[in-house]
Amino acid sequence: MKPLLTLDAIAVGDALPTLTYAVSATTVVLGALATRDWRPMHHDHAFAVDRNGVRDIFLNTPNQAAWFERYLTDWTGPHGRPGRMRFRMKDSVFPGDTMAIGGTVTGVAVDDVGCGWVEVELDLTVGDASKTGCSARIAVPVDSDDNPWARRGERWRP
């Protein structure tokens, strides 16, 4: 089991480990189903190609959001609690692509109620091409006795 990641072990400029994943048609379709996105460009090849003018079905927005959340919580462990996330999709991710998500820590702080926060800039790439950029804020324990998931009400200000 991975040791608990606490705020004191994180510094501005830290590079996060890269997550790579080979995208298949199943990845695209299951992501769309899980998010109740029935639009045909996420499961119907002919529609995506003929009507949308793209090369294949492609990952939907909530699926990409889930990949960013997974990436962050894989890095922080079970006590990392996503606060905010903003991303901008620049191009599509298709079956047959190998996506890579990487990131850099851009801020580390403790708010006025004692919650530890890490700001990160993430990039989802395929080959050398950036497909989606993401800015995220995730709560991380300030020490081994802290768990951001236990914060409620005024103690949780994402």
Buried (B, 14 or more C-beta within 10 A) or exposed (E): EEEBBBBEEBEEEBEBEEBEBEBEBEBBBEBBEEBEBEEBBBBBBEBBBEEBEBEBBBBBBBBBBBBBBEBBBBBBBEBBBBBEBEBEBEEBBBBEBEBBBBBBBBEBEEEEEEBBBBBBBBBBBBEEEEBBBBBBBBBBBBEEEBEBEEBEEEEBEB
